[in-house]
Amino acid sequence: MMRSLLLKPFTKPVVFALALLPFGWLLYGALTQNLGPNPAEALIRSTGDWTLRALCVVLAVTPLRVITATPALARFRRMLGLFVYFYAVLHLLCYSWLDMAFVLGDIVRDIAKRPFILVGFAAVLLLTALAATSSTGSALPHNSTGAPTCASGSPDRSTASISIDTRPMSRVRTPATSTGVPSGACRG
């Protein structure tokens, strides 16, 4: 039942809306001035907390998918990962704007003074690289067997060679005879 529910077309918009709820709550709190006596600190802490919570959810998707034998959970991993990036950038913007007034010198001094800010800044840089390469167009194209291909359309042996073939040796073809393309042909 759960597996078929996860494959329904409406589940992605529902997960999207659920992932936006913390942002909506923070926006509503800011607009109605219900963030407490220090709203800047509340926004900075809340966006940081929601970034970490979203990161934990994304990191739990694959183990949960394997443990529960529910491959449909993988459909949500990219979207949830982009929400981690969204909340991380929101956290960085709140810190830079509300705490440092976008004064680059003060931000650099603060990074040098407090190591946890350096860790957070490094994490945003890493998340930026992941977010930039998470689109469908940035993924390697795959052929009909699922093997990554290079620009010429032939299999890329640099990634395909790390897979483990569990078939009996009598059924395994060598890489040179399986496609007719010599190993390493795509490595420029």
N, C-alpha and C positions, 0 to 999 in steps of 0.2 A: 504494500500500500504506500509506504513512505517513498520507495523508489519511483513508483509511477507518479506520485505527486510532485517530486522534484523535477520530473521531465516535462511537466505541463508548461505551456508558454507564459502563464501569468506569474510563475515563481520568481523569475529574474526581476521584474518590476517590484514585486513585494519585497525581495531582499534589498533592492536599491532603496526603496522607501524606508525600510527599517534601518539601513546604514546611515540614512540622512536624518533620522530622528534626533541624535545628539546635537547636530548642527542646528536643527530647527529649535530645539530646546534652548540652546545658547543664544541664538538670534532673538528668540522671544524674550528671554531674560534680559538681554541687553536693551531691547527696544522698550520694555516695560520697566526698566531699572530695578529688576528683581535679582541682581547678582550679588547682593550683599554690600557691605560698607566699602569694599575695595573691588570694584568690578573689573579693573584691569588684571589684578592678580587672579580673580576667579576665572576670567577668560583664558589667561595663560595656563593656569593649572588644569582647567577642564579640558582644553584642547590637547594638552600633553597627556592627560589621563586617557582620553578617548583614542589618541594615537596608539598608546600602549595596549589598550583593550582590543582595538581593531587588529593590531599586529598579532596578539595572542590568538584571536579568532582565525586569522589567515593561516598561522602556523599550525593550528589544530585541524585544518581541513583535511590534509593528506592522511595523518594518522587516523582520524575519524572515518575517512573514506575506506581505508584499508581494514580497520577493525570491524566496521559494520558491513563491509562488502557492498558499499553503496557508491559505485563509480560516478553517479549523477552529481555528487557533491562537487566534483572537479569543475563543473560548469560555473561555479560562483567564485572560484579562487582568484581569477584575474580581476574581476570587478571589486572584490573585497580588498585585494592588494592595492588597487588604485584608490580605494577609500582610505587606506592607511596613509598613502601619500597625500591625499587631500587633507586629512587631519594634521599630518606632520607639517605641511606647508602653512596651514592655518595657524598652527602653534608657532611656527617661525615668524609669521607675519604679526601675530599678536605680541610676541616678545619684542620684535624689532620696532614695531609702531608704538605700542602702549608702554613698554618699559624703557626703550632706548631712543624713541622719537626718530628712528631711521638715521641716527648719527653713527656712521660707519666706524669712526675712531673709538667711540664708546663701546660698540659691539665687539670690536677686535680686542680691546682691553679686557672686556668682560669674559671673552672666550679664554684669554690667557690666564685670567685670575681664577676662574671657576671651571675645573676640568669636566664637570657634568655637562656644561654648555658645549664644550668641545666635542664630547661624545655625541650629543644631540645634533650638532651641526654636521659632524661626519656621517651620522645616520641619515640626515636629510640628503646629503650628497649621494650616498649609496642608493637611497630610495628614488632619487631623481634618475639615476642610471637605469634602475629597474622599471620605473614608470615610462621612461622614454623608449624602452625596448619591449614594452608589454602589448603593443598593438598587434593586430592580426597581420598587418603588412610588414612588420619587422621580423616576424618569425621566418625560419628557413622553410622554403617550399618542400613538400614531401611527395614522393612518387606513390604509385598505387599500393606498394607494399609497406608504406610507412617510413621508408628510409629517407633521411634528408638528402636533397639533391643540390648540386651546385648550379651556377648560371647556365652551363651547357646542357642541363637536364639529366646528367648522369649522376649516379650515387656518389655522395661525398664519403670516401673511405675514412677520412679522419675522424668522423663521429660514428660511422656504422661499424667500425672495427672493434669497438668496445663492448658490443653486445655479446651475450653468451648464448650459444646455440646448444640446446639440449636434445636435439635429434640424434639418432644413432649415426655413427660415422658413415655408414653406407648410403645415407640419404643427404649428406652434406656436400654441397658443391663448393669448390674453391672460389674465392672472390674473383679471380680472373676469368673463370668460366661461367659464373652465374650471370654476369652482365656483359661480358666482353670488354669492359673498361678496366684498364690496369689500375692497380691500387695506387692512390696518390694522384690520380689524374686531375683532380679539382684543386689541388693545392698549388696556388700560383707560384 
